[in-house]
Amino acid sequence: MLIAAIDIATNTGFALGQPGEKPRTDLWKLKKPSEHYDVVGGEMGRKIRDLCFLAETRPDLIVFEAPIPPYQNQGGGDRENPIRRSIESILVPQRGVGGLQGVAACYGIEVLPANMQTVRKHFTGKARWGSPEATKRAVIERCRLLGYVGPTFKDDNVCDALALWDWACATRARHVPRDLIMHGERPSAA
């Protein structure tokens, strides 16, 4: 089963691979700073079309981070003091999902939204690590620990895509890793 995982944002993290293998990764720029967010759906559609054009890169499943609804807070749920979000931070993921779903449907590919708190709990052992920055660091560190990225890698968008990919491998492909590295453990030096 070939699984693609996408962390949709202006800078979109991407991971693609078979369960049990090291996935390939990329960072897609869906729009330039000077461009309107309406270009995101078309650019995402082109990226998915290019991915699906060749049978050897056409995924069986595409999993993506479910966008946060515009009315939902990202914090502790305090409705008295909601987190302010820009219109772009709300609409870029929505436009990206539209482009993704439209092209994937043309190829008959299953598309699955995933709640990132569920994914992070699977991947790091906790849904939240305090601040958003601390949570991002925990995901990046887990990617380093599992050998998905190098020791100096710092892009949280790619690491979020890798966490999504790892979650999909475990939950949808029912893949059990050969070397099990529990949360808080370090791999043995072999």
N, C-alpha and C positions, 0 to 999 in steps of 0.2 A: 504494500500500500504506500503510495507516494503522497506525502502530506506537505502542503504549503501552509505557512502561518504568516499572518500579516498584522502588524501594529500600525493601524491607519492614522496618519497625521500628515502635516506638511512634509516632514521628513519621515517616511514610512519604513519601518523595519520589516525585513523579509527573511524567512528561513524556508528551505525546501530540502526534503530528504526522506529516505526510507527509515522506519524505526530500526534502531540498532546501529545505524551508520551516523557519522558526523554530518550534520546538514550543511549545505552551502548557505551563505548569507549575503545580503546586499542591503543597501540603503537607497531607497527611491525618493527622489525629490519630485513631489507632485505639483508643485507650483513655485515660481520665483516670488521673491518678496514684493515685487512690483505688480504681480498678476492678481486678478480677482479670484476669489475662492471658487467661482463657477467652473474654472478649468480643471478642478480636481477630479471630477467624475470621468471626464474624457481621458485624462492622463492615466487614471487607475485602469480604465477599460483597456487602453493600449498596452499597459504593462501585463495585464492578465491575458490578453489576446496573444502577446508575444510569448508568454510562458506556455500557453496551451497549443501554440502552433505546431510544435514538434511533439510527437507521441512520447518520447523519452523524458520530456519535462512537463508533460500534462499531469497535474495532480489528480488523485482520486478524491481528495478532500481538501478544502480550503477552510481554515479556521482563522477567525479574526477577532480582535478585541471589540466587543459590543460597545458602541458609543454610549456615553453617559447621557441620559435624557436631559434636555435643557432645563427642566424643573428640578433635577436632583442635585443635591449638594455633593461635593467631593469630600467634604470634611466629616465631622461627627454627626451630621444630620440636624444641625441647629438651624431651624427654619427662621429664627429671629435674626440670625446673622449669616445669610447665605454667602457662599463664595461667589464672587463676581467672575463671570466668564465672558469673554468677547464673543461676538457673533461668529467670528471666524473659527474659534475653538469649538463652537457648537456645530457649525455647518460643514467644515472640512471633512470630519469623519463621516457625516451623513452622505455627502456627495461621493466620497470614496467608496462607501458601501454600495451605493447605487451602481457605480461603474463596475465594481467587482461582481455583484449579483447578476447584472445584465449580461456580461460576457460569459461568466461561469454557466449560466443557464443555457447559453447557445451550445456549450460543449457537454452538457449533462453532468456537470461536476457538482457534488454536494458541497454546500456552503454552510458553515456552522459558526454562529456568534458565540463568544465565550466571555463570561464575567471575569474580569481581571483579578478580582479579589479571590475567586475560586482558584484561578490559575496560579496566583502567587502563593496561596496556601499550599497547593500541591508542590510547587517548585522550591519554595524557600522554607516552608514550615509555618509561615505566618502570612495572613492577608495584608497586614500593615506592620511596618517597622518604625512607628512614630511619625516622623515627618515624611512628606513625599520624597525628599532627597535621600533619606535613610532607606526608604523602601527601594528606590532605584539602585542604591549602592548594594543592597542585599541581593537583588536580582542579578546585577553585574557580577558580583562575587561568586554566586552560584554557577553562572555560566563559565567563569574562569575555572572553578573547582572541577566541573564536569568536563573540561577540555573543549568546550564549544568555541571559546575565544581565547586569545593569548593573554598573558599576565598583565599587559598594559592597556588592554582594550577598555574603552570608556563609553561607547555609545549605548545609551539606555533604550533607544528605539529598536535596535537590532537585538538587544538582550531580551526585551519584552517579546519580540517575535520568537526568539529561541525558547522562552518559557512557554509560550502558546504551543509551539511545536512539540515540546517535551510533554506537555499536558495531553495533547491530542494523541501522541504515541501511546501514552499510558492508558487513556480512557477509551479511545476509539479503536486503536489497533491492538490494545491489550498487550503491549510490549513490556516485558520485564527486562531491565538492563542486566547485562552479563556481570558487570561489577557494580554492586549496590553501594552507593556512598550516601549514608544517612545525613540528615541535616546536622551541621556542627562537626562532622567528621572530616578528616583529611584523607585523601587517597594514600594507600600504602606505597612506599617507594619500591618499585620493582625493577 
